[in-house]
Amino acid sequence: MELDELYQSMILDHARRPRNFGELAPPAVRSEGYNPACGDQITLYVRKGQNDTIEELRFTGQACAICMASASLMTVQIKGKPVREALRLEREFIRSLTGPDDLGPALGNLRALAGVKRFPQRLKCATLSWHALEEALNQPAGPSEGGGPQG
């Protein structure tokens, strides 16, 4: 039970005080995510650095606590990582929420979102920023208006 409480506290903390919240000026790539079912809206800004790493990553938006916490935790987890590793983590995170596997230790603090598996209607909330990340990382470097994944 203590672990559940710790994770619940972490989600609330990241939702109330999201890390890496705010816009990022060009040459950042911009991607938008919108979930019409609940109204969650996220704009993600990514600037790639040398050796195809994620140099800077920020987000803005209006969304539920799960969506905000997921975006905040995501930015903390992947900032400074190679793009290839960030995309691998994105696939592992989504697979762990949608498949039979548990959220493994490689996901770090993202395991705080494991409870989403019990509430399938919240899956789109937890993955919206990750879909925006994938879109942003697959765009060419430089300013972009981004279309955005739909949840």
N, C-alpha and C positions, 0 to 999 in steps of 0.2 A: 504493500500500500504506500510506503514511503516514496518509492520510485514514481508511482503514479502522481503523487502530490508534487514531487520535484518537477516532473515534466509539465504538469498543469501550471505550476508557477512560472516555468520557463516560457510556455506559450503566452501566458498573460503578460509577462514582462516584455517579450518581443512585440506583442500586439500593441501595448500601450506606449512603448519606447522603441520603435523600430530602428534597427541599426542600418546605416547606409541609406537613410531616407533623404530624398531630395533629387533635384535634377543634376545632370552632368552635361556640360557644354560640349559641342562638337570639338573634336572629331569622333565623339561617341556615337555608337549605333543605338538606335531607339527601336523598341518593340512594344506593342501594346497587347494586353490581354483583357478580355471582357467576358464575363459570365452572365448572359441574359437571364438565366434562371433566378439569380439572386441579386444581381446588380454589382457584383465585385468588379472593380476596374483597376488595373495595374499598368503602369508605364515603366519599363525597364530600360536603363541606360548602361551600355557596356563599352569600355574602351580597352582594346587589346594592346598589349605591349610587345616587347621583343620576344622572340622565340614562341610566338603564338600563345602568350599567357594572358590571363584576365588581369589587366593592370588596375582598372577601376570599375566599380559596379555600384550603381545606385538605383533606387526606385521611388516612385510616387504612386499615389492612388487612394481610393476610397474603397474599403473592403471590410469584410468581417474579420474577427480576431484570428481565425484559423488561416485565412489568406494572408493577412498582414504578418503574422508570426512566421508562416512558411517562407514568405519573400525575405523577411529579415534574416532568418536562420540560413537561408540559401546564400544570401550575399556574404555572410560571415564565413560560411563553409567553403565557398569557391573562390573568393577574392585572392588573387595571386597565383592561382593554379593554372596549369596548361589547359587550353580549350578542350583537348581530347579527354583529359581527366574530368573536367566539368560535365561534359556530355555523357561520360560513363556514369558519373554520379547521378545525373538526371534520370537516366534509364533505370539505374538500380533503385532510386527512390520511388519512382512511379511503379515499377514492377513490385516492389515490396508492399505498396499500398493496394495494389490491384490483384496480386497473386497470393499463392499460399505461403510464400516465404515471410518470415519476420523481418523487421528492420534490423539489419546486421550492424556490428560494431563499426564497420567502415563508414557508416552514415553519421557517426558522431552524435551531435546534439539534435540532428534531424529525427532521431528516434523519439523525440518528444511528441512527434506527430503520429505515432503508431496507433493511437486511439481512433484516428480517422477511419481505420479499417472497419470499425464497428458501426460507422455511420456513412454508408455509401453515398448518401445525398451530399456529404461534405467533401467528397473526393475532389470535385472540381475546384473547391475552395483551396485545398491544399496543393494542387498541382498547377494552378493557373500561372503563377510566376515562373514555374519550371518550363512550361510550354513557351512562354515569352522568351525565356533564356535561350532555349533551343533555336527559336526563330532568329534572335539577335546574333547568336554565334554563327549562324549559317549565312548571315548577310556579309557583303564585302565591307571592309573598314571604311569609315567616313560617315558623315552625317546622313541620316535616313529618317524618313517619316514613319516607316514601319506600318504594316497593315495590322498585324496582331492576331494572335490565336483567339478563337472563340471557344468558350467553355461549355 
